[in-house]
Amino acid sequence: MQETSSVNSPGATDIYSERVLVLDFGSQYAQLIARRVREQNVYCEIVRHDITAERIAELAPRGIILSGGPSSVYEPDAPKCDPGIFDLDIPVLGICYGMQLMCERFGGNVRNASAREYGHAHIKITDPTDLLAGLPDETDVWMSHGDQVEQISGLFRPLASTRTCPVAAMRHVERKQFGIQFHPEVTHTPLGSQILRNFVISVCGCEGTWKLGDFARETIARIREEVGTARVICGLSGGVDSSVVAALLYRAIGDQLSCILVDNGLLRKDEEAAVIAEFSSHFKTDLHVVNARERFLKKLEGISDPQEKRKCIGYEFIECFKEEASKIENAKYLAQGTLYPDVIESGAAVDGPAAVIKLHHNVGGLPAELGFDLVEPLRDLFKDEVRKLGIELGLPEDIVWRHPFPGPGLAVRCLGEVTEEKLAILREADAIVVNEIKSAGLYRQTSQTFAVLLPVQSVGVMGDARTYDNAVCVRCVDTDDFMTATWSDLPYEVLARISTRIINEVKGVNRVCYDISTKPPATIEWE
């Protein structure tokens, strides 16, 4: 594999020495705040809102950010932070609800706003220092609040205002404690990154030690120390997460790595061959390919319910993996592509939010009876950081920028019962969609692109013959975090080429639709 100087050069620093904590009060943007801070090369992690001041002192962060949230600070059961946090001599930035919480703590007044602000707003800056340094006198921001600060105590002074919000930003007159009513973390606040940079670099004094080349070096060294001479098994899917995990492991332990690819018959067109080719050229290691197509399709016979399909596929995958893993001698560890959002959303982080948003298939690994210890080298990273790390490790761009593919594969894009005939139609249609998006130069601009085979037949006319064939829906979305998404505004000529090619080239399809639903209320996948 190609060596990259940033990963292999000496002189790594302690990348966790500078950290900023985000106290999560239920904000939909908490992960986005952490990602935006990391873009400033400062390590940031999310912790629960009621973490004690003593625990924060132990963690010794350079700064604290209080997130937004859906509650009102004056409600009896509103989430609060430990008030001792404000006495730690650590800079604090309150965002939206976090600002209101800070204001109330120091004797200010928060009320339900007579004119609520949701969407774009225009602020006027009255004090362009520290937090707002370098910003113009007036700028656009993104508001999302029904409550607002009505009056601040004498310990604070206002920094900015809008037409209906007299205190859009504030700061403590003596301490490095700031509050902003708007959301700097969203792209709708054009200069939001500058505000966060001002906080973590200028106010908190961070120098920017969070660098993925250093992360790779530290992770490789840690894997070597932990694994020793044992063998590690890594499940491959061809996606970016498992590819980067394999790359790190290969750098760390070389031929002690065994990779398993389970072909469940639900992969995209030519995917098995592509994965084998990719990993034969980049990883000269022990690759096991399990052909389980008939086995999976047999298990899926007669199943139409999406959840039942997922359960069936998950169970059968575990059985296949167990059987193949048992053939590998001296295997002690199982490597997985668990990411930081998986850890947070599953409630698995030590100091993270306690509520489990979802049970994630990655966190905690495959069943305990497999008998492996887990290696999760990416559990501190967001998806965009994984992609950057892949580039650092020398992976080709077609792997690094590959669009996400669901664990159950084409089964959740083939609505209703899954059959070999339906999968063949879907594979061809999906390949055309992706090919046309790439040909138009839109693959990197879009976040996820695929075809869905609908359980619908419709009347058509092809040549002089009447047809009654399948309908295919094209799904293409744009998103930063996959928690929310908008449909991609594709040029009509691209949509026309996709439709024409699918109908002409894929036997059994006579109608193509385009999904223009956002998430929420729809999900990205159809099942």
C-alpha positions as CSV (number, residue, x, y, z in Angstrom):
1,M,0.0,0.0,0.0
2,Q,1.2,3.5,-0.7
3,E,2.8,5.2,2.3
4,T,1.8,8.8,3.2
5,S,4.3,11.0,4.9
6,S,1.7,12.6,7.3
7,V,0.8,9.2,8.7
8,N,4.3,7.8,9.0
9,S,6.4,10.8,10.0
10,P,7.6,11.0,13.6
11,G,6.8,13.6,16.2
12,A,3.1,13.0,16.9
13,T,1.5,15.2,19.5
14,D,-1.1,14.3,22.1
15,I,-4.2,14.9,19.9
16,Y,-6.5,14.7,22.9
17,S,-4.6,17.3,25.0
18,E,-6.9,20.0,23.8
19,R,-10.6,19.1,24.1
20,V,-13.9,21.0,24.1
21,L,-16.9,19.4,25.7
22,V,-20.5,19.9,24.4
23,L,-23.1,19.4,27.0
24,D,-26.1,18.0,25.2
25,F,-29.5,19.3,26.3
26,G,-31.4,17.4,23.6
27,S,-30.3,19.5,20.6
28,Q,-30.7,18.0,17.2
29,Y,-27.5,19.9,16.4
30,A,-25.2,18.6,19.2
31,Q,-23.2,16.3,16.9
32,L,-23.0,19.1,14.3
33,I,-21.5,21.5,17.0
34,A,-18.8,18.9,17.8
35,R,-18.1,18.4,14.1
36,R,-17.7,22.1,13.5
37,V,-15.3,22.4,16.4
38,R,-13.2,19.5,15.1
39,E,-13.0,21.4,11.8
40,Q,-10.9,23.9,13.7
41,N,-8.5,20.9,14.5
42,V,-9.7,20.8,18.1
43,Y,-10.9,17.6,19.6
44,C,-14.5,17.8,20.7
45,E,-16.8,15.3,22.4
46,I,-20.4,15.2,23.5
47,V,-21.3,14.6,27.2
48,R,-24.6,14.5,29.1
49,H,-26.0,17.7,30.3
50,D,-25.9,16.7,34.0
51,I,-22.3,15.8,34.1
52,T,-20.8,17.0,37.4
53,A,-18.4,20.0,37.7
54,E,-16.0,17.6,39.4
55,R,-16.0,15.2,36.4
56,I,-15.4,18.1,34.0
57,A,-12.5,19.3,36.1
58,E,-11.0,15.8,35.8
59,L,-11.4,15.9,32.0
60,A,-9.8,19.3,32.0
61,P,-11.3,20.7,28.8
62,R,-10.1,23.9,27.3
63,G,-13.7,25.0,26.8
64,I,-17.3,24.1,27.4
65,I,-20.3,24.5,25.0
66,L,-23.9,24.3,26.2
67,S,-26.0,23.1,23.3
68,G,-29.5,24.2,22.3
69,G,-32.5,22.1,23.2
70,P,-36.3,21.8,22.9
71,S,-37.1,22.7,26.5
72,S,-37.9,26.1,28.1
73,V,-35.5,26.9,31.0
74,Y,-38.5,28.1,33.2
75,E,-40.3,24.8,33.0
76,P,-40.2,22.7,36.2
77,D,-38.5,19.7,34.6
78,A,-36.2,21.6,32.3
79,P,-32.7,20.0,32.0
80,K,-30.1,22.0,33.9
81,C,-26.4,21.7,34.2
82,D,-24.3,21.6,37.4
83,P,-24.0,25.3,38.4
84,G,-20.5,24.6,39.6
85,I,-19.5,24.5,35.9
86,F,-19.5,28.3,35.8
87,D,-17.0,28.5,38.6
88,L,-14.3,26.3,37.0
89,D,-12.4,29.0,35.3
90,I,-13.1,27.3,31.9
91,P,-14.5,29.3,29.0
92,V,-18.2,28.6,28.4
93,L,-20.3,29.2,25.2
94,G,-24.0,28.9,25.5
95,I,-26.0,28.3,22.3
96,C,-29.7,29.1,22.2
97,Y,-31.1,27.1,25.2
98,G,-27.5,27.1,26.6
99,M,-27.5,30.9,26.5
100,Q,-30.9,31.1,28.2
101,L,-29.7,28.6,30.9
102,M,-26.6,30.8,31.5
103,C,-28.7,33.9,31.7
104,E,-31.1,32.4,34.2
105,R,-28.3,31.1,36.3
106,F,-26.9,34.6,36.8
107,G,-30.2,36.3,37.5
108,G,-31.4,37.3,34.1
109,N,-34.9,36.8,32.8
110,V,-36.0,34.4,30.0
111,R,-39.6,34.5,28.6
112,N,-41.6,33.2,25.7
113,A,-40.9,35.6,22.8
114,S,-43.8,37.6,21.4
115,A,-42.2,37.3,18.0
116,R,-40.6,33.9,17.6
117,E,-37.7,33.5,15.2
118,Y,-37.3,30.4,13.0
119,G,-35.0,30.7,10.0
120,H,-32.8,33.5,8.7
121,A,-32.3,36.6,10.8
122,H,-30.1,39.6,10.6
123,I,-28.0,40.6,13.6
124,K,-26.3,43.9,14.3
125,I,-23.0,43.6,16.2
126,T,-22.4,46.2,18.9
127,D,-19.2,44.7,20.4
128,P,-16.9,43.1,17.7
129,T,-14.3,41.7,20.1
130,D,-13.4,38.2,21.4
131,L,-16.3,35.9,20.2
132,L,-17.4,38.2,17.4
133,A,-14.0,39.5,16.4
134,G,-13.4,39.9,12.6
135,L,-17.2,39.8,11.8
136,P,-18.8,42.7,9.9
137,D,-21.1,45.1,11.7
138,E,-24.1,43.2,10.4
139,T,-24.4,39.6,9.3
140,D,-27.0,36.8,8.7
141,V,-27.5,34.0,11.2
142,W,-29.9,31.1,11.7
143,M,-32.4,31.4,14.5
144,S,-34.6,28.6,15.9
145,H,-36.2,29.7,19.2
146,G,-39.6,30.4,20.8
147,D,-38.0,31.7,24.0
148,Q,-35.5,34.5,24.3
149,V,-33.6,36.5,26.9
150,E,-35.7,39.5,28.0
151,Q,-33.2,40.9,30.5
152,I,-29.6,40.2,31.4
153,S,-28.1,40.8,34.8
154,G,-25.4,43.4,35.5
155,L,-22.8,40.6,35.2
156,F,-23.4,40.4,31.4
157,R,-23.3,42.9,28.5
158,P,-25.0,42.5,25.1
159,L,-22.9,42.0,22.0
160,A,-25.5,41.8,19.3
161,S,-29.2,42.2,18.6
162,T,-31.9,41.6,15.9
163,R,-35.0,43.5,15.1
164,T,-37.0,41.4,17.6
165,C,-34.3,40.0,19.9
166,P,-32.5,42.7,21.9
167,V,-29.9,40.3,23.2
168,A,-28.8,38.0,20.4
169,A,-25.4,37.6,21.9
170,M,-23.9,38.4,25.3
171,R,-20.8,38.0,27.4
172,H,-19.9,38.0,31.1
173,V,-18.1,41.2,32.1
174,E,-15.3,39.4,34.0
175,R,-15.3,35.7,33.0
176,K,-14.8,34.1,29.6
177,Q,-18.5,33.1,29.4
178,F,-20.5,33.9,26.3
179,G,-24.0,33.3,25.0
180,I,-25.5,33.4,21.5
181,Q,-29.2,33.0,20.7
182,F,-28.5,31.8,17.1
183,H,-26.9,28.6,15.8
184,P,-23.3,29.1,14.5
185,E,-23.0,25.4,13.8
186,V,-25.4,25.3,10.8
187,T,-24.4,26.2,7.3
188,H,-27.3,28.8,7.2
189,T,-25.1,31.0,9.5
190,P,-22.5,31.9,6.9
191,L,-19.9,33.1,9.4
192,G,-20.7,30.5,12.1
193,S,-17.4,28.7,11.7
194,Q,-15.5,32.0,12.3
195,I,-17.5,32.4,15.6
196,L,-16.7,28.9,16.7
197,R,-13.0,29.4,15.7
198,N,-12.9,32.6,17.8
199,F,-14.2,30.7,20.8
200,V,-11.9,27.6,20.6
201,I,-8.8,29.3,19.4
202,S,-8.9,32.9,20.7
203,V,-11.0,32.5,23.8
204,C,-10.0,29.0,24.9
205,G,-6.4,29.2,23.7
206,C,-6.4,26.0,21.7
207,E,-3.6,25.6,19.1
208,G,-5.3,22.9,17.0
209,T,-3.7,19.6,17.8
210,W,-6.5,17.4,16.5
211,K,-5.0,16.1,13.2
212,L,-5.9,12.9,11.5
213,G,-2.3,12.1,10.5
214,D,-1.5,12.1,14.2
215,F,-4.7,10.1,15.0
216,A,-3.6,7.5,12.5
217,R,-0.1,7.2,14.1
218,E,-1.5,6.9,17.6
219,T,-4.2,4.4,16.6
220,I,-1.7,2.2,14.7
221,A,0.6,2.2,17.7
222,R,-2.3,1.4,20.1
223,I,-3.5,-1.5,17.9
224,R,0.0,-3.0,17.8
225,E,0.3,-2.8,21.5
226,E,-3.2,-4.3,22.2
227,V,-3.1,-7.0,19.6
228,G,0.4,-8.3,19.9
229,T,0.9,-11.4,17.7
230,A,-2.8,-12.4,17.6
231,R,-4.9,-12.4,14.4
232,V,-7.7,-9.8,13.8
233,I,-10.8,-10.5,11.7
234,C,-12.3,-7.6,9.8
235,G,-15.7,-7.8,8.1
236,L,-15.5,-6.1,4.7
237,S,-18.4,-4.5,2.8
238,G,-16.6,-2.3,0.3
239,G,-17.9,0.8,2.2
240,V,-15.6,3.6,3.5
241,D,-15.8,2.6,7.2
242,S,-14.7,-1.0,6.8
243,S,-12.1,0.0,4.2
244,V,-10.5,2.6,6.5
245,V,-10.6,0.1,9.4
246,A,-8.8,-2.5,7.2
247,A,-6.3,0.1,6.1
248,L,-5.4,1.0,9.7
249,L,-5.2,-2.6,10.7
250,Y,-3.0,-3.5,7.8
251,R,-0.6,-0.6,8.6
252,A,-0.6,-1.8,12.2
253,I,-0.3,-5.6,12.0
254,G,0.2,-6.5,8.3
255,D,-0.5,-10.2,7.6
256,Q,-2.1,-10.8,11.0
257,L,-5.2,-9.4,9.4
258,S,-7.9,-11.6,8.0
259,C,-10.8,-10.1,6.1
260,I,-14.2,-11.7,5.5
261,L,-16.6,-10.6,2.8
262,V,-20.0,-12.2,2.9
263,D,-21.8,-12.1,-0.5
264,N,-25.4,-12.4,0.6
265,G,-26.8,-12.0,-2.9
266,L,-28.0,-8.5,-1.9
267,L,-25.0,-6.5,-3.1
268,R,-24.9,-4.0,-5.9
269,K,-23.9,-4.9,-9.5
270,D,-20.4,-6.3,-9.7
271,E,-19.8,-5.3,-6.0
272,E,-18.2,-8.6,-4.9
273,A,-15.7,-8.4,-7.8
274,A,-14.9,-4.7,-7.1
275,V,-14.3,-5.3,-3.4
276,I,-12.0,-8.3,-4.2
277,A,-10.1,-6.2,-6.7
278,E,-9.8,-3.2,-4.4
279,F,-8.6,-5.2,-1.5
280,S,-6.3,-7.4,-3.5
281,S,-4.4,-4.4,-4.8
282,H,-4.3,-2.4,-1.5
283,F,-4.2,-5.2,1.2
284,K,-2.0,-8.2,0.6
285,T,-3.7,-10.1,3.3
286,D,-5.9,-13.1,4.0
287,L,-9.2,-12.5,2.3
288,H,-12.1,-14.9,2.8
289,V,-15.1,-14.6,0.4
290,V,-18.3,-16.4,1.5
291,N,-20.8,-17.1,-1.3
292,A,-24.0,-17.2,0.6
293,R,-26.4,-15.9,-2.1
294,E,-28.8,-18.9,-2.2
295,R,-28.7,-19.3,1.6
296,F,-29.9,-15.7,2.1
297,L,-32.6,-15.7,-0.6
298,K,-33.9,-19.0,0.7
299,K,-34.3,-17.4,4.2
300,L,-36.0,-14.3,2.7
301,E,-38.7,-16.3,0.8
302,G,-42.2,-15.1,1.7
303,I,-41.0,-12.2,3.9
304,S,-42.3,-8.7,3.0
305,D,-42.2,-6.8,6.3
306,P,-39.1,-4.5,6.3
307,Q,-38.2,-5.2,10.0
308,E,-38.5,-9.0,9.5
309,K,-36.3,-8.7,6.4
310,R,-33.7,-6.8,8.5
311,K,-33.8,-9.4,11.3
312,C,-33.6,-12.3,9.0
313,I,-30.6,-10.8,7.1
314,G,-28.8,-9.8,10.4
315,Y,-29.3,-13.3,11.9
316,E,-28.1,-15.1,8.8
317,F,-25.1,-12.8,8.5
318,I,-24.0,-13.6,12.0
319,E,-24.3,-17.3,11.3
320,C,-22.2,-17.0,8.1
321,F,-19.6,-14.9,9.8
322,K,-19.4,-17.3,12.7
323,E,-18.8,-20.3,10.4
324,E,-16.1,-18.6,8.4
325,A,-14.4,-17.0,11.5
326,S,-14.2,-20.4,13.1
327,K,-11.9,-21.5,10.3
328,I,-9.3,-18.8,11.0
329,E,-6.6,-19.9,13.5
330,N,-5.3,-17.7,16.3
331,A,-8.1,-15.2,15.8
332,K,-8.7,-13.2,19.0
333,Y,-10.0,-9.8,17.9
334,L,-12.9,-8.6,15.7
335,A,-12.5,-5.2,14.1
336,Q,-15.6,-3.1,13.4
337,G,-16.2,0.3,11.8
338,T,-18.1,1.8,14.8
339,L,-18.2,5.6,14.5
340,Y,-18.6,8.4,17.1
341,P,-22.3,9.0,16.2
342,D,-23.0,5.3,16.7
343,V,-21.4,5.5,20.2
344,I,-23.4,8.6,21.2
345,E,-26.7,7.4,19.8
346,S,-26.4,4.0,21.5
347,G,-25.6,5.5,24.9
348,A,-22.3,3.7,25.0
349,A,-20.1,6.7,25.7
350,V,-18.8,6.8,29.3
351,D,-19.8,10.5,29.9
352,G,-22.2,10.7,27.0
353,P,-25.9,11.3,26.9
354,A,-27.7,8.5,28.9
355,A,-30.7,8.1,26.7
356,V,-30.5,5.5,24.0
357,I,-31.6,6.9,20.7
358,K,-31.1,3.7,18.8
359,L,-29.7,0.2,19.2
360,H,-26.9,0.2,16.7
361,H,-25.7,-3.0,15.1
362,N,-22.0,-1.9,15.3
363,V,-21.8,-0.8,18.9
364,G,-21.1,-3.7,21.2
365,G,-20.2,-5.9,18.2
366,L,-21.5,-9.2,17.0
367,P,-22.9,-11.6,19.7
368,A,-20.7,-12.4,22.7
369,E,-20.7,-16.1,21.8
370,L,-18.4,-15.4,18.9
371,G,-15.7,-15.1,21.6
372,F,-13.7,-12.2,20.1
373,D,-12.5,-9.0,21.8
374,L,-13.5,-5.8,19.9
375,V,-11.2,-3.5,18.1
376,E,-13.0,-0.2,17.1
377,P,-10.3,2.2,15.9
378,L,-12.8,4.7,14.4
379,R,-15.1,5.1,17.4
380,D,-13.9,8.7,18.0
381,L,-14.5,9.9,14.5
382,F,-17.3,11.4,12.5
383,K,-18.0,10.2,8.9
384,D,-16.4,13.2,7.3
385,E,-13.2,12.5,9.4
386,V,-13.2,8.9,8.3
387,R,-13.2,10.0,4.7
388,K,-10.3,12.4,5.4
389,L,-8.4,9.6,7.2
390,G,-8.9,7.4,4.2
391,I,-7.2,9.9,2.1
392,E,-4.4,10.2,4.7
393,L,-3.9,6.4,4.4
394,G,-3.7,6.5,0.7
395,L,-7.0,4.9,-0.2
396,P,-8.3,5.6,-3.7
397,E,-11.0,8.3,-3.9
398,D,-13.6,5.9,-5.4
399,I,-13.5,4.0,-2.0
400,V,-13.3,7.1,0.2
401,W,-16.2,8.9,-1.4
402,R,-18.4,5.9,-2.0
403,H,-22.0,6.6,-1.0
404,P,-23.4,4.8,2.0
405,F,-25.0,1.4,1.4
406,P,-27.4,-0.2,4.0
407,G,-26.4,-3.3,5.9
408,P,-29.3,-5.3,4.6
409,G,-28.3,-4.3,1.1
410,L,-30.7,-4.2,-1.8
411,A,-33.3,-6.1,0.3
412,V,-34.5,-2.7,1.7
413,R,-34.6,-1.1,-1.7
414,C,-36.6,-4.0,-3.2
415,L,-40.0,-3.3,-1.6
416,G,-42.0,-6.3,-0.6
417,E,-40.8,-9.9,-1.0
418,V,-37.2,-10.2,-2.3
419,T,-36.7,-12.5,-5.3
420,E,-33.7,-13.1,-7.6
421,E,-35.7,-11.7,-10.5
422,K,-36.5,-8.5,-8.7
423,L,-32.9,-8.1,-7.5
424,A,-31.6,-8.5,-11.1
425,I,-33.9,-5.6,-12.2
426,L,-32.9,-3.4,-9.3
427,R,-29.2,-4.0,-9.8
428,E,-29.3,-2.9,-13.4
429,A,-31.4,0.1,-12.7
430,D,-29.3,1.1,-9.7
431,A,-26.1,0.8,-11.7
432,I,-27.5,3.1,-14.4
433,V,-28.5,5.8,-11.8
434,V,-25.1,5.8,-10.2
435,N,-23.3,5.8,-13.6
436,E,-25.3,8.8,-14.9
437,I,-24.8,10.7,-11.7
438,K,-21.0,10.1,-12.0
439,S,-21.0,11.0,-15.7
440,A,-22.7,14.3,-14.9
441,G,-20.0,15.1,-12.3
442,L,-22.6,15.1,-9.5
443,Y,-21.5,12.1,-7.4
444,R,-19.3,14.1,-5.0
445,Q,-21.9,16.8,-4.8
446,T,-24.7,14.4,-3.7
447,S,-24.7,12.4,-0.5
448,Q,-26.6,9.2,-1.5
449,T,-27.9,8.1,-4.8
450,F,-29.8,4.8,-5.6
451,A,-32.8,3.2,-7.2
452,V,-35.8,1.6,-5.5
453,L,-37.9,-1.2,-7.1
454,L,-41.5,-0.5,-6.2
455,P,-44.1,-3.2,-5.6
456,V,-46.2,-1.5,-8.3
457,Q,-46.9,-2.4,-11.9
458,S,-48.4,0.0,-14.4
459,V,-49.6,0.1,-18.0
460,G,-47.2,1.3,-20.7
461,V,-46.7,1.1,-24.5
462,M,-43.3,0.0,-25.9
463,G,-43.2,-0.1,-29.7
464,D,-46.7,-1.3,-30.7
465,A,-47.1,-3.5,-27.7
466,R,-48.9,-2.9,-24.4
467,T,-46.8,-3.5,-21.3
468,Y,-47.7,-4.0,-17.7
469,D,-44.3,-3.7,-15.9
470,N,-42.5,-2.5,-12.9
471,A,-41.9,1.0,-11.6
472,V,-38.5,2.2,-10.4
473,C,-38.1,5.2,-8.1
474,V,-34.8,7.2,-8.1
475,R,-33.7,8.6,-4.8
476,C,-30.9,11.2,-4.5
477,V,-30.3,13.3,-1.4
478,D,-28.0,16.0,-0.1
479,T,-27.1,16.1,3.6
480,D,-24.3,17.0,6.0
481,D,-25.1,14.5,8.7
482,F,-27.7,12.1,7.5
483,M,-30.0,13.1,10.4
484,T,-31.8,15.5,8.0
485,A,-31.7,15.5,4.2
486,T,-33.1,17.3,1.2
487,W,-33.7,15.8,-2.2
488,S,-31.1,16.7,-4.8
489,D,-32.2,19.3,-7.3
490,L,-30.8,17.3,-10.3
491,P,-30.8,18.9,-13.8
492,Y,-33.8,17.7,-15.9
493,E,-31.5,16.4,-18.6
494,V,-29.8,14.1,-16.1
495,L,-33.1,12.8,-14.9
496,A,-34.2,12.3,-18.5
497,R,-31.1,10.3,-19.3
498,I,-31.6,8.1,-16.2
499,S,-35.2,7.5,-17.1
500,T,-34.6,6.8,-20.8
501,R,-31.7,4.4,-20.1
502,I,-33.6,2.4,-17.4
503,I,-36.7,2.0,-19.5
504,N,-34.7,1.1,-22.6
505,E,-32.0,-1.1,-21.0
506,V,-33.7,-2.8,-18.0
507,K,-36.2,-5.4,-19.1
508,G,-39.3,-5.4,-16.9
509,V,-39.4,-1.6,-16.2
510,N,-41.7,0.9,-18.0
511,R,-41.9,3.7,-15.5
512,V,-39.4,5.8,-13.6
513,C,-40.2,8.3,-10.8
514,Y,-38.1,10.7,-8.8
515,D,-38.5,11.0,-5.0
516,I,-38.7,14.6,-3.8
517,S,-39.3,13.9,-0.1
518,T,-37.2,15.5,2.6
519,K,-36.0,13.8,5.8
520,P,-38.0,14.3,8.0
521,P,-40.8,13.4,7.5
522,A,-39.5,10.7,5.1
523,T,-36.4,8.6,5.7
524,I,-33.6,8.4,3.1
525,E,-34.1,4.6,2.6
526,W,-37.6,3.4,1.8
527,E,-37.5,0.5,4.2
